[in-house]
Amino acid sequence: MPLSHIEHYLIAADDMERTRDWYRDVLGMQEGWHPDFGFPVYWMYLDGVDVVHIGRSAKHASENQKAYLGRIGADSGTGTGAIDHIAFRAKDLKAIVMHLRQHDVKFNERRANGQALYQLFMYDPNGIKVELNFDAAEAVGLEPEITAEKLAGRK
Protein backbone atom coordinates (compact mmCIF):
# COMPACT_ATOMS: atom_id res chain seq x y z
CA MET A 1 0.00 0.00 0.00
CA PRO A 2 1.63 3.33 -1.00
CA LEU A 3 1.19 5.29 2.24
CA SER A 4 3.93 7.76 3.02
CA HIS A 5 3.33 9.36 6.45
CA ILE A 6 0.86 10.36 9.10
CA GLU A 7 -0.63 13.66 8.01
CA HIS A 8 -2.41 15.04 11.11
CA TYR A 9 -4.77 14.16 13.90
CA LEU A 10 -8.00 15.92 14.86
CA ILE A 11 -8.88 16.58 18.47
CA ALA A 12 -12.60 16.77 19.25
CA ALA A 13 -12.52 19.40 21.99
CA ASP A 14 -15.18 20.70 24.35
CA ASP A 15 -13.12 23.90 24.67
CA MET A 16 -11.40 24.58 21.34
CA GLU A 17 -9.69 27.78 22.48
CA ARG A 18 -8.19 26.20 25.59
CA THR A 19 -6.98 23.28 23.48
CA ARG A 20 -5.48 25.62 20.86
CA ASP A 21 -3.78 27.66 23.57
CA TRP A 22 -2.30 24.54 25.17
CA TYR A 23 -0.80 23.29 21.91
CA ARG A 24 0.53 26.79 21.21
CA ASP A 25 1.79 27.62 24.68
CA VAL A 26 2.89 24.22 25.96
CA LEU A 27 4.14 22.53 22.77
CA GLY A 28 5.16 25.61 20.81
CA MET A 29 2.89 25.06 17.81
CA GLN A 30 1.66 27.96 15.71
CA GLU A 31 -1.97 28.50 14.71
CA GLY A 32 -2.24 28.73 10.93
CA TRP A 33 -4.30 28.64 7.76
CA HIS A 34 -7.09 26.10 7.20
CA PRO A 35 -9.77 25.71 4.52
CA ASP A 36 -13.27 27.05 5.14
CA PHE A 37 -15.18 23.96 6.22
CA GLY A 38 -18.31 25.90 7.20
CA PHE A 39 -17.65 25.20 10.90
CA PRO A 40 -14.93 26.38 13.31
CA VAL A 41 -11.56 24.65 13.39
CA TYR A 42 -8.01 25.47 14.38
CA TRP A 43 -4.99 24.03 12.60
CA MET A 44 -1.76 23.97 14.58
CA TYR A 45 1.56 23.92 12.74
CA LEU A 46 5.12 22.79 13.37
CA ASP A 47 7.78 24.05 10.94
CA GLY A 48 5.11 25.05 8.43
CA VAL A 49 3.28 21.70 8.53
CA ASP A 50 -0.19 21.32 10.06
CA VAL A 51 -0.02 18.41 12.49
CA VAL A 52 -2.92 18.96 14.91
CA HIS A 53 -6.42 19.94 13.90
CA ILE A 54 -8.88 21.04 16.59
CA GLY A 55 -12.66 20.93 16.15
CA ARG A 56 -15.69 20.98 18.38
CA SER A 57 -16.58 17.83 20.25
CA ALA A 58 -19.64 15.97 19.03
CA LYS A 59 -21.85 17.47 21.72
CA HIS A 60 -20.99 20.99 20.48
CA ALA A 61 -20.75 20.23 16.75
CA SER A 62 -22.87 22.01 14.15
CA GLU A 63 -24.94 20.03 11.66
CA ASN A 64 -22.37 20.89 8.93
CA GLN A 65 -19.55 19.48 11.07
CA LYS A 66 -21.52 16.33 11.83
CA ALA A 67 -22.31 15.83 8.13
CA TYR A 68 -18.76 16.49 6.95
CA LEU A 69 -16.95 14.41 9.58
CA GLY A 70 -19.70 11.84 10.11
CA ARG A 71 -19.82 12.59 13.84
CA ILE A 72 -23.14 11.62 15.36
CA GLY A 73 -22.22 10.74 18.94
CA ALA A 74 -23.18 13.10 21.75
CA ASP A 75 -20.18 12.36 23.97
CA SER A 76 -16.62 13.43 23.13
CA GLY A 77 -15.18 10.68 25.30
CA THR A 78 -12.00 10.81 27.35
CA GLY A 79 -8.44 9.77 26.66
CA THR A 80 -8.01 8.56 23.11
CA GLY A 81 -11.77 8.80 22.60
CA ALA A 82 -11.32 12.54 22.09
CA ILE A 83 -9.27 11.96 18.92
CA ASP A 84 -11.58 11.92 15.92
CA HIS A 85 -9.35 10.43 13.23
CA ILE A 86 -5.84 9.76 11.97
CA ALA A 87 -4.84 10.85 8.46
CA PHE A 88 -2.28 9.52 6.01
CA ARG A 89 -1.04 10.93 2.71
CA ALA A 90 -1.56 8.36 -0.02
CA LYS A 91 -0.99 7.81 -3.74
CA ASP A 92 -2.75 5.89 -6.52
CA LEU A 93 -6.35 6.74 -5.65
CA LYS A 94 -7.99 4.44 -8.21
CA ALA A 95 -5.96 1.42 -7.11
CA ILE A 96 -6.70 2.06 -3.44
CA VAL A 97 -10.43 2.50 -4.12
CA MET A 98 -10.41 -0.84 -5.96
CA HIS A 99 -8.40 -2.43 -3.12
CA LEU A 100 -10.86 -1.16 -0.49
CA ARG A 101 -13.81 -2.48 -2.47
CA GLN A 102 -12.13 -5.88 -2.86
CA HIS A 103 -11.86 -6.03 0.93
CA ASP A 104 -15.46 -4.85 1.42
CA VAL A 105 -14.29 -1.74 3.26
CA LYS A 106 -16.96 0.94 3.30
CA PHE A 107 -15.61 4.45 2.74
CA ASN A 108 -16.81 8.00 2.12
CA GLU A 109 -15.32 10.57 -0.21
CA ARG A 110 -14.83 14.23 0.76
CA ARG A 111 -13.29 17.48 -0.42
CA ALA A 112 -13.03 20.75 1.55
CA ASN A 113 -13.41 24.23 0.04
CA GLY A 114 -10.28 25.19 -1.84
CA GLN A 115 -8.36 22.17 -0.56
CA ALA A 116 -6.22 20.46 -3.14
CA LEU A 117 -6.90 17.06 -1.60
CA TYR A 118 -9.33 14.28 -2.33
CA GLN A 119 -10.16 12.36 0.82
CA LEU A 120 -11.39 8.88 1.68
CA PHE A 121 -12.72 8.19 5.18
CA MET A 122 -13.20 4.71 6.65
CA TYR A 123 -13.12 2.96 10.04
CA ASP A 124 -10.65 0.39 11.30
CA PRO A 125 -11.88 -2.71 13.20
CA ASN A 126 -11.67 -0.74 16.47
CA GLY A 127 -13.92 2.04 15.22
CA ILE A 128 -11.06 4.50 14.68
CA LYS A 129 -11.67 6.75 11.70
CA VAL A 130 -8.89 6.67 9.12
CA GLU A 131 -8.50 9.39 6.48
CA LEU A 132 -6.50 8.94 3.28
CA ASN A 133 -5.52 12.16 1.48
CA PHE A 134 -4.71 12.14 -2.22
CA ASP A 135 -3.45 14.90 -4.48
CA ALA A 136 -6.46 16.43 -6.27
CA ALA A 137 -4.89 15.65 -9.65
CA GLU A 138 -5.59 11.96 -8.98
CA ALA A 139 -9.30 12.72 -8.58
CA VAL A 140 -9.97 14.48 -11.90
CA GLY A 141 -13.51 13.58 -12.97
CA LEU A 142 -14.53 12.27 -9.55
CA GLU A 143 -17.25 14.00 -7.55
CA PRO A 144 -17.13 13.39 -3.78
CA GLU A 145 -20.34 12.66 -1.91
CA ILE A 146 -19.85 15.60 0.43
CA THR A 147 -18.05 18.90 0.08
CA ALA A 148 -18.23 21.93 2.32
CA GLU A 149 -19.82 23.82 -0.60
CA LYS A 150 -22.63 21.26 -0.92
CA LEU A 151 -23.31 21.39 2.81
CA ALA A 152 -23.64 25.16 2.67
CA GLY A 153 -25.92 24.96 -0.39
CA ARG A 154 -23.33 26.57 -2.68
CA LYS A 155 -22.97 23.66 -5.11
LUMVOSE-7225 format. One record per residue (C-alpha): x, y, z; residue number from 1. Coordinates in pm, 1 decimal. Layout:
! residues N
         c1         c2         c3   pos
          X          Y          Z   NUM
...
//
This chain:
! residues 155
         c1         c2         c3   pos
        0.0        0.0        0.0     1
      162.5      332.9     -100.2     2
      119.3      528.9      223.8     3
      393.0      776.1      302.3     4
      332.5      936.0      644.7     5
       85.7     1035.7      910.3     6
      -62.9     1366.2      801.4     7
     -241.1     1504.5     1111.0     8
     -477.0     1416.1     1390.0     9
     -799.6     1592.0     1485.8    10
     -888.4     1657.5     1846.9    11
    -1260.1     1677.3     1925.1    12
    -1251.5     1940.3     2199.4    13
    -1518.2     2070.1     2435.1    14
    -1311.7     2389.7     2467.3    15
    -1139.9     2458.4     2134.1    16
     -968.8     2777.8     2247.8    17
     -819.5     2620.1     2558.6    18
     -697.6     2327.7     2347.9    19
     -548.0     2561.9     2085.7    20
     -378.4     2766.5     2357.3    21
     -229.8     2454.4     2517.0    22
      -79.6     2328.8     2190.8    23
       53.3     2678.5     2121.3    24
      179.4     2762.4     2468.3    25
      288.9     2422.3     2595.6    26
      414.2     2252.7     2277.1    27
      515.5     2561.0     2081.2    28
      289.4     2506.3     1781.1    29
      166.1     2795.7     1570.5    30
     -197.1     2850.2     1470.9    31
     -224.0     2872.7     1093.0    32
     -429.8     2863.6      776.0    33
     -708.6     2610.3      719.6    34
     -977.3     2570.9      452.0    35
    -1327.3     2705.0      513.8    36
    -1518.1     2396.2      621.8    37
    -1830.6     2590.0      720.0    38
    -1764.5     2520.4     1090.0    39
    -1492.9     2638.5     1330.9    40
    -1155.8     2465.3     1339.5    41
     -800.5     2547.3     1437.9    42
     -499.2     2403.0     1260.4    43
     -176.5     2396.9     1457.6    44
      155.8     2391.8     1273.5    45
      512.1     2279.2     1337.0    46
      778.0     2405.2     1093.8    47
      511.2     2505.0      842.8    48
      328.1     2170.0      853.3    49
      -18.9     2131.9     1005.7    50
       -2.0     1840.9     1249.5    51
     -291.5     1895.8     1491.2    52
     -642.3     1994.1     1389.9    53
     -888.3     2104.1     1658.7    54
    -1265.5     2093.0     1615.3    55
    -1569.1     2097.6     1838.4    56
    -1657.6     1782.9     2025.4    57
    -1964.0     1597.2     1903.1    58
    -2184.6     1747.1     2172.5    59
    -2098.7     2098.6     2048.1    60
    -2074.9     2022.8     1675.1    61
    -2287.3     2200.7     1414.7    62
    -2493.9     2003.1     1166.0    63
    -2237.5     2088.9      892.9    64
    -1954.9     1948.2     1106.6    65
    -2151.7     1633.1     1182.8    66
    -2231.0     1582.6      813.2    67
    -1875.7     1649.5      695.5    68
    -1694.9     1441.4      957.6    69
    -1970.0     1184.3     1010.9    70
    -1982.3     1259.4     1384.4    71
    -2313.7     1162.4     1536.0    72
    -2222.0     1074.0     1893.5    73
    -2317.8     1310.3     2175.3    74
    -2017.6     1236.3     2396.6    75
    -1662.4     1343.0     2312.9    76
    -1517.9     1068.1     2530.2    77
    -1199.7     1081.0     2735.1    78
     -844.5      977.0     2666.4    79
     -800.9      856.4     2311.1    80
    -1177.3      880.1     2259.9    81
    -1131.6     1254.4     2209.0    82
     -927.1     1196.0     1892.5    83
    -1158.4     1192.0     1592.2    84
     -935.2     1042.8     1323.5    85
     -584.3      976.3     1196.9    86
     -483.5     1084.8      845.7    87
     -227.9      951.8      600.6    88
     -104.1     1092.9      271.1    89
     -156.1      835.5       -1.9    90
      -99.4      780.8     -374.2    91
     -275.3      588.6     -651.7    92
     -635.2      674.2     -565.1    93
     -798.7      444.4     -821.0    94
     -596.5      141.7     -711.2    95
     -670.3      205.7     -344.3    96
    -1043.0      249.7     -411.7    97
    -1040.7      -84.5     -595.8    98
     -840.1     -242.9     -312.3    99
    -1086.0     -115.6      -48.8   100
    -1381.4     -248.4     -247.3   101
    -1213.0     -588.2     -286.3   102
    -1186.1     -603.0       92.5   103
    -1546.3     -485.5      142.4   104
    -1428.8     -173.7      326.2   105
    -1696.4       94.4      329.5   106
    -1561.5      444.8      273.9   107
    -1681.4      799.6      211.6   108
    -1532.2     1057.2      -21.1   109
    -1483.0     1422.5       76.1   110
    -1329.5     1747.8      -41.9   111
    -1303.0     2075.3      154.8   112
    -1340.6     2423.1        3.5   113
    -1027.9     2518.7     -183.9   114
     -836.5     2216.9      -55.9   115
     -622.3     2045.7     -313.7   116
     -690.3     1706.0     -160.2   117
     -933.2     1428.0     -232.9   118
    -1016.4     1236.1       82.4   119
    -1139.0      888.0      168.3   120
    -1272.1      819.3      518.2   121
    -1319.9      471.1      665.2   122
    -1311.7      295.7     1004.0   123
    -1064.9       39.3     1130.3   124
    -1188.5     -270.6     1320.0   125
    -1167.4      -73.7     1646.8   126
    -1392.3      204.2     1522.1   127
    -1105.6      450.4     1468.0   128
    -1166.7      674.9     1170.0   129
     -889.2      666.9      911.8   130
     -850.5      939.2      648.4   131
     -650.2      893.8      328.3   132
     -552.3     1216.1      148.5   133
     -471.2     1214.1     -222.3   134
     -345.4     1490.3     -447.7   135
     -646.1     1643.3     -626.8   136
     -488.9     1565.3     -965.4   137
     -559.0     1196.2     -897.6   138
     -930.0     1272.3     -858.2   139
     -997.0     1447.9    -1190.3   140
    -1350.6     1358.2    -1296.7   141
    -1453.1     1226.8     -954.7   142
    -1725.0     1400.1     -754.6   143
    -1712.5     1339.0     -378.2   144
    -2034.1     1266.4     -190.7   145
    -1985.3     1560.1       42.6   146
    -1804.8     1890.5        7.5   147
    -1822.8     2193.2      231.7   148
    -1981.8     2382.0      -59.8   149
    -2262.6     2126.0      -92.3   150
    -2331.4     2138.9      281.4   151
    -2364.0     2516.1      267.1   152
    -2591.6     2495.7      -39.2   153
    -2333.1     2656.7     -267.9   154
    -2296.7     2365.5     -510.8   155
//
